[in-house]
Amino acid sequence: MPEPEPPAALLKTLLFLTAPWIALLILIAQNLMGMYLNLWLDFSRFSSVSRVFAGEPTLDAHVLVGGLILSLTFGRFVIGFRKEYRPFRTPSILLFLFALLAFGSGVEFTFFGNNDIFSFTMEVGFGGIIGSAAWVIYLADKLQRTRNNPTST
């Protein structure tokens, strides 16, 4: 019978496996807010940047969540360079780069002309984030299965 994992290791495993799923739900909510804002908010009616944020609470939430996503992906990026997380290096780098693309495109879209190309690159960034997060989930699941059953391939 295998020895039970210590509580700290179990908590670390739980956080390691559930964090990407929580992030995926946050990304879906962020994408839905972005689609709503892109379709229904007329940015031209605002005469200044401060009025953009004062006039639309959904945009405030969207920017706040975007900052949170950027922060979390940067943390994942840094963790990806630790020796024990080497298998996660490439998806962690991609995760952060796609988050930068989405965030930068969002800033460009909001403040510098509402050009559809920025909306498109923002969506490409979100798609890349979701794909990279799915890759992290796949690798974490594969690593966990290998740890639990070392004889399987």
DARAQUI-V944421 format. One record per run of one state. SS is the DSSP state (H for helix, E for strand, L for the rest). FROM is the first residue (numbers start at 0). LEN is the number of residues. If there is no record, write none. Layout:
ss from len
SS FROM LEN
SS FROM LEN
This chain:
ss from len
L 0 6
H 6 34
L 40 2
H 42 3
L 45 3
H 48 7
L 55 1
H 56 23
L 79 3
H 82 29
L 111 4
H 115 33
L 148 5
